């Protein structure tokens, strides 16, 4: 032992010397990455520059952790993964290079502040993946609409209608002001008239010039009294995402805007990582967040059922070996609950024995990934599983007309939310909504127009309620809303504001516009109230609202 100690000490000294050399050369390495980034910015169409930057990030990602710069290596790995996805055209932010450029600059800044990764760096590192997602930072303000129109009265009317659906609208009356407004605040979308005093196609020409000169990214919709081939061709060449003829169908316009804007801000896949090894779990969570996923990490398996109910993951990533309860047993516990029977479970473990892997799959898991695994492989495997789960759930649980939860799904959600409210001792409100005199709408204007009204209300509810609120089409013209952690008076206030907005929205029929109202009943959960009884009480309150004059909210 005594003879080995000097050798061990020499080895340690050598390793420390190598680490010191690496640390001394780190500024130059970071400067090379900055230079590679600048080449990408100077010549954005040159793919060789992107490849060079990718190789330099890959080198940093592979070496930093080895020499004690674990957090720096992890951030470089995230950027490498994002740049690779960008080069393949699969990045969450599309063809916009800005998030990657910002991430590389932040990487250099963080390395200068604290390359070893103490708590301050760890805190900054945790926020970095969110910064890299599309439309974060100063890329675009996701609810801002520029309405470019030289008719003040018509523009004001359209703006008010858009605002009912939760959009922030800024009216621009002069076409020449559009460029300055974009430079000041990037919109999520531009809705503009095609014709201006400068020409009948002036709007298309100006927006084409702006896009060509600045490579801005925003949704674009044109409005026009013209519907000929020449007009439509001009808008397509200007990069239009939609074209609406006047008189304007506001619900159809909102449908299109919602589709375009939410396509940019698609809801992140919710991943639950269960692992008692804190550093390992945090590492994979950071990789997944860097790929644009929402991740919750659970270290204490005894809290699993509570977290499942609160978080509602779309995929569960498990380790096989944990001291309190192994992953196979956890998978079996999860599969015992019909609510989670179809949620994908993926094992991630260094277990190499094929029989043990098959046992894990037999416990109810969908896949088994072995460590070590490259970040891109992990992201690809989990993305495909989570995406398929979401698509299948949508087919089973969503109403085809509105995209809201269907009758059976909303009842299933209410059962679960009542259970959560009991466990957490929180309040829960249920709302039943019915469109007033809906049969008259179908009889007077036809069923397609009736469908348009139903879609309009569904859009309004989605825009004005919280993400945590659960909205369903209960049947026909009737809707149900579950509002967790919400007392009945607060629910009444919110729904009354939505009722007032809906009554002012104009719906378009063939020869005229018209307005519609709705009535609603709101009830809260008592200690022993079940789902069926809560629906019955909400129905009674809705019936009272109808009988007392309609266009009102009644508390049950």
C-alpha positions, 0 to 999 in steps of 0.5 A: 500500500505504501508503495502505491500511495506515491503512484496514486498521488502522482496520478492525481497530480497528473489529472489535476494538471490536465484539468488545469490545462483544460481550464486554461484553454477553455477561454480559447475554446469558447472564443472558437465557438463564438467565432463559429457562431458569428460565421453562421450569423454572417452567412445564415444559408451556409450549412458548413458553418452550422456543421462547424459550430456543431462539431465545436459544441460536440467537442465541448459537450464531450470534454467538459464533464470529464474535467470537472465542468459538468454543467457547462458540458450539459449546456453544450450538449443541449445546444448540440442537440438543438442545433442538430435538430435545427439542421434537420428541420425538426427544431421546436422553433422551426427555421429561426436561428435566434434561440440557438445564437442566444444560447451560445452567447449565454453559454460563454457568459455562464462559463466566464461567471462560474465554469465549475457550476456552483449553485448560481450557475446551476440556477441559470442552467435550469432556466436555459432550456426554457429560454431556448424554446420557440417564442420565448425571450423577445422572439414574438409576443404570442397573443399580439396581433397587428391589425393593418387597415386604413378604415378606422371604423371597420378596424376598430370593430374587428379589433374589438371582436378579436379582443373578446377572444383574448388577443391583444390587438394594435391597429395600424392605419398607415402601411408605412408604419408597419415596419417600425411597429414590427421592430418595436414589438414582434407580433404573433400574427398580422391581419391586414387588408390587401388594398391601400391607397397606394394600390389594390395589392399594396398590402401584399407588396409591403409585407413581402418586402418586410419579410424579404428584408428582415426574415421575420417570423409571424402568422399572416392573414389577408382580408379583402373584398376581392377574391380573384386569382390575381389577388390570392396569388399575390398573398400567397407569394407574400407568405400568407397563411390565410385569406378571408373575403369580406364580409368577414366571418369572425369565428372562421378568422378566430379558428385560423388565428388560433390554429396558427398561433397555437401551432407555434406554442404547441403544448409541451409533452409532460414527462415524469422522471422517477429516480432516486439518484438526484443527479442522474434524474436532474441530468436527464430532466435537463436534456428533455427540457432542452428538447422543449418538454415539460419535465417533473422529477420525483425522487420519493416514490411514495409520493408517486400517486399524488404526483400522478394525479396532480401532474397528469404525465403523458409519459413516465420515465423510470429507473429499474433499481431504486432502494424503496421500491423497484421500478417494476413494482412501480409500473405494476402499481401505475397499471392498477389504476385504469386512469393510467392504463394507457400512459406510456412507461419507459424504463431507463437503466443500465440493466443489460440482462435480457431476461430482466429487461423482458420482466420489466416490459411484462410489468406494463412498460412500453419500452426499455432504454439502456444507459448510457444513451445519447441525448438525441436518442433519448429525446427521439424515443420519448417524443415518439411515444408521447406524441402517439399517446397524445394523438390516440387520446385525442381520437378517443376523448375529443369531440370532432367539431370543437376539439374539446373533451367529449361527454365520457372524457369530461365525466372521467376527468370530473371523477379524478378531479373530485378525488384530487380535491378530497385528497388536497382539501381544496374547492372545485367548481363545475359549470354547465353551459347551454347556448340559448335558443339554439334550435332557432339558430339551426332553423333560421340559418342552417346547421353549418351556422349552428356548428359555427356558433358552437365552435365560437363558444368553444374557442372563447372558453379555451381562450378565457379559462385557465389551462388547469380548467377542463372544458368539454362538449357535454352534448349538442349545444351544451358544455361542461367546465371543471374548475379545480381549486376554485370556489363557486363565487370565483367561478361565477365571476369568470363565467359571467365575464365570458357570458358578456363577451360571448353575447357581443360576438357577431356570427356570420350567416349568408345574408346577415350577422347575428349575436347569441347568448348562453346560460350557465349553472355553477355548483361546488363540491361538498365533502361527499358529493360524487360526479353524477350528483355534481352533474345533476346539481349543475343541471338544476342550476342551469335549468333555473338560469333558463327559466329565469330569463336566459343569458345569465349565470345561476349558482346552485 
